[in-house]
Amino acid sequence: MKAGVTKQQLIASLSDTLRLTNEDVEDLVLVDEDTVKIVFEGGGTQTANIHCDSGIAIIRDVCKQI
């Protein structure tokens, strides 16, 4: 990840972007340093493991779960 950018900042930005798609993503929540919870419209959830991931790998791992 770019120096000075936190996982929380990246997840918040990705969440904003995914809400602009037709994938029914309502929110992304950084549960801990290793896990992102994907919240879908209608209440469904999914998790993505982001342990030791780079920024682009976090994006890939989250998108795989959608």
C-alpha positions as CSV (number, residue, x, y, z in Angstrom):
1,M,0.0,0.0,0.0
2,K,1.1,3.6,-0.5
3,A,3.0,5.0,2.4
4,G,0.7,6.7,4.9
5,V,-2.5,4.9,3.7
6,T,-4.1,2.6,6.2
7,K,-6.2,-0.5,5.6
8,Q,-9.1,1.4,7.0
9,Q,-8.7,4.2,4.5
10,L,-8.4,1.8,1.6
11,I,-11.5,-0.2,2.7
12,A,-13.6,3.0,3.1
13,S,-12.6,4.1,-0.4
14,L,-13.4,0.7,-1.9
15,S,-16.7,0.7,0.0
16,D,-17.6,4.0,-1.6
17,T,-16.7,2.7,-5.1
18,L,-18.5,-0.5,-4.7
19,R,-21.7,1.3,-3.7
20,L,-21.7,2.9,-7.1
21,T,-21.9,-0.5,-8.8
22,N,-24.9,-2.8,-9.4
23,E,-23.4,-5.4,-7.0
24,D,-25.8,-4.6,-4.1
25,V,-22.8,-3.8,-1.8
26,E,-24.1,-1.7,1.1
27,D,-20.8,-1.4,3.1
28,L,-17.4,-2.8,3.9
29,V,-16.3,-3.1,7.5
30,L,-12.8,-3.7,8.6
31,V,-13.4,-6.2,11.4
32,D,-9.8,-6.5,12.4
33,E,-6.4,-6.3,10.7
34,D,-7.1,-9.5,8.8
35,T,-10.8,-9.5,8.0
36,V,-13.2,-7.4,6.0
37,K,-17.0,-7.9,6.3
38,I,-18.9,-7.2,3.1
39,V,-22.5,-6.2,3.9
40,F,-25.0,-6.5,1.1
41,E,-28.3,-4.7,0.6
42,G,-31.0,-7.0,2.1
43,G,-28.8,-8.0,5.0
44,G,-26.5,-10.7,3.6
45,T,-22.8,-10.7,4.6
46,Q,-19.6,-12.3,3.4
47,T,-16.1,-12.0,4.7
48,A,-12.7,-11.6,3.0
49,N,-9.3,-12.5,4.6
50,I,-6.9,-9.7,4.0
51,H,-4.0,-11.0,6.1
52,C,-0.7,-9.5,4.9
53,D,-2.2,-8.3,1.7
54,S,-1.0,-5.4,-0.4
55,G,-3.5,-2.7,-1.4
56,I,-4.2,-4.3,-4.8
57,A,-4.5,-7.8,-3.1
58,I,-7.1,-6.4,-0.7
59,I,-9.1,-5.1,-3.6
60,R,-8.9,-8.5,-5.4
61,D,-9.8,-10.5,-2.2
62,V,-12.8,-8.4,-1.5
63,C,-14.0,-8.5,-5.1
64,K,-13.7,-12.3,-5.2
65,Q,-16.2,-12.5,-2.4
66,I,-18.8,-10.3,-4.1
